Amino acid sequence: MAIEDDRPGSDMTDREVEALHEVELGVEWLRRAHGKLVAFHHNTGHAMEHFAEAEELLRESGHTDLADEIRDSHLPRGVVDEHRWSYDVLESFEDDFMADVSGLADRARADLADGRRHVAERRQEHEWKRDAERE
């Protein structure tokens, strides 16, 4: 299979390709962070379910002070401060920070690469295929 002579992103400077690649990598790492926030949200929810069960068991066994503390101080409390629950942190990340950064990445692709994605990777693929054909 013949590899075309034009390198992907040949209309871009090497610095532009590098810059766009760094933006794309930044977004990919934020997607990983998003996954960890989703896990944090789910893990926190499971932990709270255990505390709710503990409250009930403590109350049934006559330890009302501990049960009341769980009910009054820990179950209704946010995870970041008194009011921000894990879902709120997740939503803020998704709706504000991640949305803004995704918009930046879209604009960078539009401005630098006519909307093309993964130009650096396409260049690498092209070079590896070209090198394989030479052998």
C-alpha positions in Angstrom: 0.0 0.0 0.0 1.5 3.3 -1.1 1.8 6.0 1.5 0.9 9.5 0.2 3.8 11.9 0.0 2.0 14.7 1.9 2.6 14.5 5.6 -0.6 15.0 7.7 -0.8 18.6 8.8 1.7 19.7 6.2 0.0 23.1 6.2 0.9 23.5 9.9 4.3 24.4 11.4 5.9 21.8 13.7 5.2 24.1 16.7 1.5 24.4 15.8 1.3 20.6 15.6 3.1 20.3 19.0 0.8 23.0 20.5 -2.3 21.3 19.3 -1.1 17.9 20.5 -0.5 19.4 24.0 -4.0 20.8 24.1 -5.4 17.4 23.0 -3.3 15.6 25.6 -4.5 18.1 28.3 -8.1 17.3 27.4 -7.5 13.6 27.4 -5.9 13.8 30.9 -8.9 15.8 32.1 -11.2 13.1 30.8 -9.2 10.7 33.0 -9.7 13.1 35.9 -13.4 13.1 35.1 -13.5 9.4 35.4 -11.9 9.6 38.8 -14.4 12.2 39.9 -17.2 9.9 38.8 -15.6 7.1 40.8 -15.2 9.5 43.8 -18.9 10.4 43.5 -20.0 6.7 43.4 -17.6 5.6 46.2 -18.8 8.5 48.4 -22.4 7.4 47.8 -21.6 3.8 48.7 -19.9 5.0 51.9 -22.9 7.1 52.9 -25.1 4.0 52.4 -23.0 2.1 54.9 -23.2 5.0 57.4 -27.0 5.0 56.9 -27.1 1.3 57.7 -24.7 1.8 60.7 -27.1 4.5 62.0 -30.0 2.1 61.9 -28.0 -0.7 63.5 -26.6 1.6 66.2 -30.1 2.9 67.0 -31.6 -0.6 67.2 -28.8 -1.6 69.6 -29.3 1.3 71.9 -26.4 3.5 70.9 -28.6 6.5 70.0 -25.8 9.1 70.6 -23.7 7.5 67.8 -26.7 7.0 65.6 -27.8 10.7 66.1 -24.3 11.9 65.2 -24.3 9.9 62.0 -27.8 11.2 61.1 -27.2 14.8 62.1 -23.5 15.4 61.4 -22.3 13.0 58.7 -25.1 12.0 56.4 -26.4 15.4 55.5 -22.9 17.0 55.2 -21.1 17.8 52.0 -17.8 16.3 51.1 -15.9 19.4 50.2 -17.4 21.7 52.8 -20.7 21.7 54.7 -22.8 22.2 51.5 -21.0 20.7 48.4 -21.8 17.1 47.8 -19.9 14.8 45.5 -22.4 15.2 42.7 -22.1 19.0 43.0 -18.3 18.8 42.5 -18.8 16.5 39.6 -21.4 18.8 37.9 -19.2 21.8 38.4 -16.2 20.1 36.9 -18.3 18.9 33.9 -20.4 22.1 33.3 -17.7 24.7 34.0 -14.1 23.6 33.8 -14.4 20.7 31.4 -16.8 22.5 29.1 -14.5 25.5 28.9 -11.4 23.4 28.2 -13.3 21.3 25.6 -14.3 24.6 23.9 -10.7 25.7 23.9 -9.6 22.5 22.2 -12.3 22.8 19.6 -11.2 26.4 18.8 -7.5 25.3 18.7 -8.3 22.5 16.2 -10.4 24.9 14.1 -7.8 27.6 14.1 -4.7 25.5 13.7 -5.8 22.4 11.8 -9.1 23.1 10.1 -10.9 21.0 12.6 -8.7 17.9 12.2 -8.0 15.9 15.3 -4.8 14.0 16.3 -2.6 15.6 13.6 0.6 14.7 15.6 -0.5 11.0 15.8 -1.4 11.0 12.1 2.1 12.3 11.3 3.6 9.6 13.4 1.5 6.9 11.7 2.4 8.3 8.3 6.2 8.2 9.1 6.1 4.7 10.5 4.2 3.4 7.4 6.6 5.3 5.1 9.6 3.8 7.0 8.1 0.3 6.7 7.7 0.7 2.9 11.3 1.6 2.5 12.5 -1.8 3.9 
